[in-house]
Amino acid sequence: MHVELTRFKVKEGKSSFVDEWMAFLNANMRDVLLTLEDERMYIETIFRETIDGQEFLYWYSVPGDGGQDVEASAHWVDKVHLKYWKECIDPTFQPVNLATEVVMLSEGISNTIKRLE
């Protein structure tokens, strides 16, 4: 099982677009969750932080093996999601993958994920 946490920098002046993006994902959660099946994504969570005036988004995820990349998705919600991504995420900033040190997961959840893999 993989557990990932990655930090992405938001482009300057795009905070209101990030607001729209997060509202879009929350408002369309039913369709968003359908796309996770194709991606073999068990958990995906987005966090937001501002440090010294610079905004960052963090993706926490627990992906399975062999999932479809979001870029290859035919789902309408993923197409809109990627438009927001291109509008908001700074491509000149190298994403930071934080190191996983400890994974604490209940036995029931762990067993469920193992059955899915």
Backbone as a chain_set.jsonl record, in Angstrom:
{"seq": "MHVELTRFKVKEGKSSFVDEWMAFLNANMRDVLLTLEDERMYIETIFRETIDGQEFLYWYSVPGDGGQDVEASAHWVDKVHLKYWKECIDPTFQPVNLATEVVMLSEGISNTIKRLE", "coords": {"N": [[0.847, -1.181, 0.0], [0.536, 2.185, -0.834], [1.178, 5.425, 0.476], [0.774, 8.797, 0.052], [1.914, 12.18, 0.121], [1.879, 15.244, -1.278], [3.149, 18.44, -2.089], [2.024, 21.298, -3.796], [2.559, 24.334, -5.502], [0.544, 27.213, -5.648], [-0.297, 29.363, -8.304], [0.529, 32.835, -8.317], [-2.007, 35.144, -7.422], [-4.169, 33.469, -7.936], [-5.88, 32.56, -6.017], [-8.677, 32.934, -5.731], [-9.597, 31.389, -7.823], [-8.797, 28.904, -6.921], [-10.537, 28.713, -4.764], [-12.968, 28.468, -6.203], [-12.411, 26.047, -7.529], [-12.157, 24.152, -5.425], [-14.721, 24.37, -4.386], [-16.148, 23.465, -6.606], [-15.289, 20.745, -6.72], [-16.284, 19.813, -4.252], [-19.045, 20.283, -4.632], [-19.629, 18.525, -6.636], [-19.21, 15.962, -5.722], [-20.252, 13.366, -5.872], [-19.854, 12.574, -8.579], [-17.095, 12.962, -8.668], [-16.192, 10.966, -6.919], [-16.822, 8.722, -8.405], [-14.868, 8.764, -10.374], [-12.626, 8.033, -8.995], [-12.634, 5.28, -8.843], [-11.725, 4.31, -11.385], [-9.163, 5.303, -11.254], [-8.128, 3.796, -9.299], [-7.923, 4.829, -6.753], [-7.935, 4.971, -3.405], [-8.127, 6.743, -1.256], [-8.284, 10.23, -1.312], [-7.318, 13.408, -0.515], [-7.422, 16.918, -0.218], [-5.457, 19.5, 0.983], [-4.973, 22.856, 2.128], [-2.758, 25.611, 2.358], [-1.201, 28.625, 3.476], [1.905, 30.11, 3.393], [4.015, 32.562, 4.438], [2.715, 34.359, 2.705], [2.515, 32.886, 0.38], [0.615, 30.569, -1.399], [-0.236, 27.115, -1.041], [-1.188, 23.869, -2.157], [-1.902, 20.68, -0.892], [-1.79, 17.3, -1.657], [-3.06, 14.482, -0.3], [-2.919, 11.073, -0.547], [-4.011, 7.692, -1.052], [-3.222, 5.482, -3.128], [-4.047, 2.655, -5.23], [-2.48, -0.008, -7.085], [-1.941, 0.161, -10.642], [-3.849, 1.988, -11.544], [-5.744, 4.293, -13.571], [-4.347, 7.216, -15.02], [-5.28, 10.538, -14.161], [-5.161, 12.33, -16.247], [-5.792, 10.806, -18.457], [-8.434, 10.328, -18.262], [-11.866, 10.073, -19.224], [-13.981, 11.156, -17.964], [-16.243, 13.797, -17.367], [-16.012, 15.423, -15.101], [-13.346, 15.162, -14.391], [-12.122, 16.408, -16.538], [-12.854, 19.088, -16.154], [-11.672, 19.445, -13.656], [-8.929, 19.21, -14.363], [-8.683, 21.492, -15.955], [-8.927, 23.507, -14.023], [-6.646, 22.811, -12.559], [-4.551, 23.428, -14.396], [-4.947, 26.151, -14.562], [-4.417, 26.999, -11.967], [-2.171, 25.734, -10.651], [1.276, 26.143, -10.201], [3.52, 25.553, -12.676], [6.241, 25.913, -12.673], [7.236, 25.377, -10.231], [8.75, 22.825, -8.518], [7.026, 20.008, -7.537], [6.717, 18.883, -4.158], [7.35, 15.897, -2.677], [6.484, 14.579, 0.253], [8.118, 12.653, 2.75], [7.034, 9.462, 3.742], [6.725, 8.362, 6.954], [5.438, 6.944, 9.043], [2.651, 4.848, 8.961], [-0.49, 4.709, 10.16], [-3.084, 2.684, 10.472], [-6.264, 1.361, 10.813], [-6.99, -2.083, 11.458], [-9.249, -3.115, 10.155], [-9.704, -1.308, 7.986], [-7.254, -1.586, 6.678], [-7.363, -4.31, 5.941], [-9.536, -4.23, 4.188], [-8.508, -2.624, 2.103], [-6.426, -4.307, 1.241], [-7.924, -6.431, 0.208], [-9.006, -5.188, -2.006], [-6.863, -4.803, -3.628]], "CA": [[0.0, 0.0, 0.0], [1.259, 3.446, -0.924], [0.574, 6.607, 1.072], [1.503, 9.915, -0.543], [1.561, 13.567, 0.434], [2.649, 16.072, -2.202], [2.858, 19.878, -2.013], [2.044, 22.027, -5.06], [2.457, 25.783, -5.33], [-0.522, 27.879, -6.392], [0.159, 30.559, -9.016], [0.174, 34.112, -7.707], [-3.263, 35.743, -7.861], [-5.157, 32.462, -8.33], [-6.58, 32.07, -4.833], [-10.123, 32.876, -5.967], [-9.833, 30.232, -8.688], [-8.704, 27.736, -6.046], [-11.832, 28.681, -4.063], [-13.938, 27.904, -7.158], [-12.022, 24.664, -7.79], [-12.52, 23.331, -4.272], [-16.191, 24.361, -4.338], [-16.57, 22.581, -7.693], [-15.081, 19.355, -6.306], [-17.246, 19.5, -3.195], [-20.41, 20.291, -5.172], [-19.787, 17.407, -7.571], [-18.521, 14.848, -5.076], [-20.754, 12.07, -6.364], [-19.126, 12.285, -9.818], [-15.673, 12.873, -8.323], [-15.952, 9.646, -6.341], [-16.871, 7.732, -9.488], [-13.584, 8.761, -11.099], [-11.602, 7.38, -8.166], [-12.637, 3.848, -9.163], [-10.826, 4.096, -12.525], [-7.805, 5.658, -10.833], [-7.768, 2.911, -8.183], [-7.561, 5.739, -5.673], [-8.743, 4.622, -2.244], [-8.343, 7.973, -0.483], [-7.644, 11.432, -1.844], [-7.699, 14.561, 0.289], [-6.67, 18.12, -0.58], [-5.266, 20.476, 2.047], [-4.577, 24.177, 1.632], [-1.965, 26.333, 3.344], [-0.483, 29.817, 3.039], [3.138, 30.329, 4.145], [4.666, 33.82, 4.028], [1.983, 34.94, 1.587], [2.469, 31.979, -0.769], [-0.385, 29.523, -1.197], [0.108, 25.762, -1.456], [-2.158, 22.789, -2.013], [-1.292, 19.395, -0.574], [-2.597, 16.14, -2.0], [-2.823, 13.272, 0.477], [-3.619, 10.011, -1.266], [-3.698, 6.276, -0.872], [-3.57, 4.857, -4.408], [-3.746, 1.262, -5.504], [-1.645, -0.216, -8.271], [-2.569, -0.023, -11.94], [-4.939, 2.917, -11.807], [-5.673, 5.196, -14.73], [-3.959, 8.595, -14.73], [-6.389, 11.48, -14.312], [-5.032, 12.956, -17.567], [-6.373, 9.91, -19.456], [-9.833, 10.129, -17.926], [-12.908, 10.605, -20.101], [-15.028, 11.718, -17.109], [-16.383, 15.249, -17.505], [-15.558, 16.098, -13.891], [-11.881, 15.198, -14.455], [-11.742, 17.417, -17.54], [-12.972, 20.384, -15.483], [-10.636, 19.421, -12.619], [-7.638, 19.487, -14.997], [-8.665, 22.907, -16.358], [-8.578, 24.263, -12.817], [-5.247, 22.509, -12.26], [-3.698, 24.214, -15.294], [-5.14, 27.563, -14.226], [-4.021, 27.334, -10.6], [-0.923, 25.143, -10.145], [2.48, 26.735, -10.787], [4.339, 24.478, -13.271], [7.669, 26.181, -12.492], [7.586, 24.911, -8.886], [8.872, 21.364, -8.445], [6.219, 19.476, -6.442], [7.487, 18.287, -3.076], [6.792, 14.666, -2.128], [6.921, 14.417, 1.63], [8.484, 11.266, 3.057], [6.156, 8.73, 4.644], [7.492, 7.802, 8.07], [4.619, 5.99, 9.782], [1.268, 4.739, 8.503], [-1.336, 4.13, 11.201], [-4.319, 2.334, 9.785], [-6.957, 0.306, 11.549], [-6.925, -3.398, 10.819], [-10.388, -3.272, 9.254], [-9.446, -0.542, 6.763], [-6.12, -2.231, 6.022], [-7.85, -5.543, 5.318], [-10.371, -3.849, 3.046], [-7.617, -2.191, 1.007], [-5.735, -5.502, 0.739], [-8.878, -7.187, -0.606], [-9.225, -4.438, -3.244], [-5.654, -4.826, -4.466]], "C": [[0.892, 1.243, 0.0], [0.464, 4.526, -0.188], [1.419, 7.784, 0.617], [0.983, 11.244, -0.007], [2.479, 14.45, -0.401], [2.171, 17.515, -2.107], [3.031, 20.509, -3.387], [1.861, 23.509, -4.763], [1.342, 26.326, -6.221], [0.077, 29.12, -7.06], [-0.303, 31.807, -8.273], [-1.152, 34.624, -8.285], [-4.358, 34.757, -8.221], [-5.964, 31.914, -7.156], [-8.091, 31.97, -5.047], [-10.482, 31.716, -6.893], [-9.722, 28.931, -7.886], [-9.986, 27.595, -5.242], [-12.891, 28.022, -4.95], [-13.691, 26.418, -7.373], [-12.469, 23.75, -6.644], [-14.04, 23.253, -4.12], [-16.755, 23.435, -5.414], [-16.441, 21.112, -7.28], [-16.084, 18.95, -5.238], [-18.673, 19.414, -3.718], [-20.688, 19.102, -6.082], [-19.163, 16.127, -7.03], [-18.992, 13.487, -5.579], [-20.008, 11.655, -7.634], [-17.624, 12.153, -9.574], [-15.36, 11.469, -7.8], [-16.007, 8.542, -7.389], [-15.54, 7.648, -10.231], [-12.493, 8.054, -10.312], [-11.517, 5.884, -8.446], [-11.654, 3.543, -10.289], [-9.374, 4.356, -12.155], [-7.258, 4.688, -9.785], [-7.236, 3.734, -7.013], [-8.491, 5.461, -4.498], [-9.098, 5.847, -1.417], [-7.622, 9.107, -1.2], [-8.206, 12.624, -1.081], [-6.824, 15.739, -0.124], [-6.655, 19.055, 0.625], [-4.758, 21.768, 1.425], [-3.843, 24.922, 2.736], [-1.342, 27.562, 2.697], [0.702, 30.014, 3.979], [3.801, 31.58, 3.587], [4.028, 34.402, 2.76], [1.892, 34.067, 0.349], [1.524, 30.824, -0.465], [0.083, 28.19, -1.765], [-1.108, 24.855, -1.296], [-1.382, 21.501, -1.79], [-2.273, 18.292, -0.943], [-2.143, 14.977, -1.132], [-3.589, 12.174, -0.234], [-3.116, 8.637, -0.88], [-4.149, 5.591, -2.166], [-3.282, 3.364, -4.416], [-2.877, 1.174, -6.739], [-2.493, -0.313, -9.528], [-3.722, 0.902, -12.258], [-4.677, 3.789, -13.022], [-5.234, 6.578, -14.272], [-5.139, 9.517, -14.992], [-6.355, 12.136, -15.697], [-5.667, 12.112, -18.677], [-7.873, 9.707, -19.265], [-10.77, 10.767, -18.957], [-14.045, 11.237, -19.29], [-15.06, 13.239, -17.23], [-15.818, 15.981, -16.297], [-14.026, 16.173, -13.861], [-11.391, 16.23, -15.461], [-11.812, 18.824, -16.929], [-11.888, 20.51, -14.409], [-9.27, 19.775, -13.217], [-7.548, 20.923, -15.524], [-8.324, 23.797, -15.171], [-7.109, 24.053, -12.462], [-4.319, 23.394, -13.102], [-3.782, 25.704, -14.985], [-4.457, 27.934, -12.906], [-2.643, 26.854, -10.149], [0.269, 25.685, -10.924], [3.386, 25.627, -11.346], [5.844, 24.707, -13.101], [8.162, 25.721, -11.121], [7.627, 23.39, -8.899], [8.027, 20.856, -7.272], [7.114, 18.781, -5.406], [6.735, 17.065, -2.562], [7.344, 14.481, -0.728], [7.149, 12.937, 1.92], [7.485, 10.663, 4.042], [7.021, 8.082, 5.716], [6.718, 6.713, 8.799], [3.218, 6.015, 9.178], [0.486, 4.03, 9.601], [-2.72, 3.925, 10.6], [-4.986, 1.206, 10.556], [-6.923, -0.996, 10.745], [-8.063, -3.588, 9.818], [-10.182, -2.547, 7.935], [-8.307, -1.188, 5.986], [-6.553, -3.501, 5.296], [-8.718, -5.256, 4.099], [-9.528, -3.442, 1.872], [-6.889, -3.386, 0.413], [-6.65, -6.337, -0.158], [-9.096, -6.507, -1.963], [-8.034, -4.554, -4.186], [-5.463, -6.111, -5.197]], "O": [[1.87, 1.327, 0.742], [-0.767, 4.539, -0.225], [2.64, 7.776, 0.774], [-0.203, 11.41, 0.277], [3.7, 14.41, -0.252], [0.972, 17.79, -2.051], [4.038, 20.294, -4.061], [1.096, 23.884, -3.875], [1.215, 25.949, -7.386], [0.865, 29.839, -6.447], [-1.382, 31.833, -7.681], [-1.384, 34.542, -9.491], [-5.387, 35.161, -8.763], [-6.658, 30.908, -7.298], [-8.715, 31.014, -4.587], [-11.554, 31.126, -6.761], [-10.457, 27.975, -8.136], [-10.477, 26.482, -5.053], [-13.618, 27.132, -4.509], [-14.629, 25.621, -7.399], [-13.082, 22.708, -6.873], [-14.583, 22.205, -3.769], [-17.719, 22.709, -5.172], [-17.37, 20.327, -7.468], [-16.668, 17.869, -5.308], [-19.434, 18.549, -3.284], [-21.841, 18.716, -6.277], [-18.65, 15.308, -7.792], [-18.193, 12.557, -5.692], [-19.577, 10.508, -7.751], [-16.96, 11.328, -10.202], [-14.368, 10.861, -8.202], [-15.309, 7.536, -7.268], [-15.138, 6.569, -10.666], [-11.542, 7.533, -10.894], [-10.451, 5.284, -8.304], [-10.839, 2.628, -10.171], [-8.465, 3.712, -12.678], [-6.082, 4.744, -9.427], [-6.242, 3.382, -6.378], [-9.697, 5.69, -4.589], [-10.223, 5.979, -0.935], [-6.482, 8.951, -1.639], [-9.42, 12.819, -1.015], [-5.625, 15.578, -0.353], [-7.696, 19.36, 1.208], [-4.187, 21.767, 0.335], [-4.242, 24.879, 3.899], [-0.998, 27.544, 1.515], [0.538, 30.076, 5.197], [4.113, 31.645, 2.398], [4.725, 34.875, 1.863], [1.261, 34.456, -0.634], [1.617, 30.184, 0.583], [0.711, 28.134, -2.822], [-1.943, 25.056, -0.414], [-0.347, 21.262, -2.412], [-3.448, 18.349, -0.58], [-0.995, 14.539, -1.212], [-4.782, 12.322, -0.498], [-1.978, 8.45, -0.449], [-5.3, 5.174, -2.29], [-2.399, 2.876, -3.71], [-2.576, 2.19, -7.367], [-3.621, -0.804, -9.491], [-4.504, 0.617, -13.166], [-3.535, 3.989, -13.436], [-5.701, 7.064, -13.241], [-5.906, 9.305, -15.931], [-7.403, 12.46, -16.256], [-6.04, 12.646, -19.722], [-8.504, 8.984, -20.035], [-10.501, 11.846, -19.484], [-14.975, 11.796, -19.871], [-14.016, 13.89, -17.197], [-15.212, 17.042, -16.443], [-13.469, 17.148, -13.356], [-10.353, 16.857, -15.252], [-10.93, 19.65, -17.164], [-11.263, 21.561, -14.273], [-8.531, 20.564, -12.629], [-6.465, 21.508, -15.542], [-7.529, 24.729, -15.294], [-6.409, 25.001, -12.107], [-3.41, 24.031, -12.57], [-2.8, 26.431, -15.131], [-3.974, 29.056, -12.749], [-2.007, 27.519, -9.331], [0.271, 25.685, -12.155], [3.955, 24.85, -10.58], [6.638, 23.801, -13.354], [9.367, 25.681, -10.877], [6.643, 22.742, -9.255], [8.281, 21.232, -6.128], [8.13, 18.176, -5.748], [5.613, 17.183, -2.068], [8.54, 14.251, -0.55], [6.445, 12.078, 1.389], [7.138, 11.282, 5.048], [7.948, 7.334, 5.404], [7.282, 5.671, 9.136], [2.668, 7.084, 8.917], [0.773, 2.879, 9.931], [-3.423, 4.88, 10.269], [-4.344, 0.217, 10.908], [-6.838, -0.99, 9.517], [-7.857, -4.161, 8.748], [-10.456, -3.108, 6.874], [-8.389, -1.324, 4.765], [-6.148, -3.734, 4.157], [-8.638, -5.963, 3.094], [-9.793, -3.864, 0.746], [-6.747, -3.471, -0.807], [-6.204, -6.886, -1.165], [-9.344, -7.185, -2.959], [-8.181, -4.42, -5.401], [-4.488, -6.262, -5.934]]}, "num_chains": 1, "name": "protein.A"}
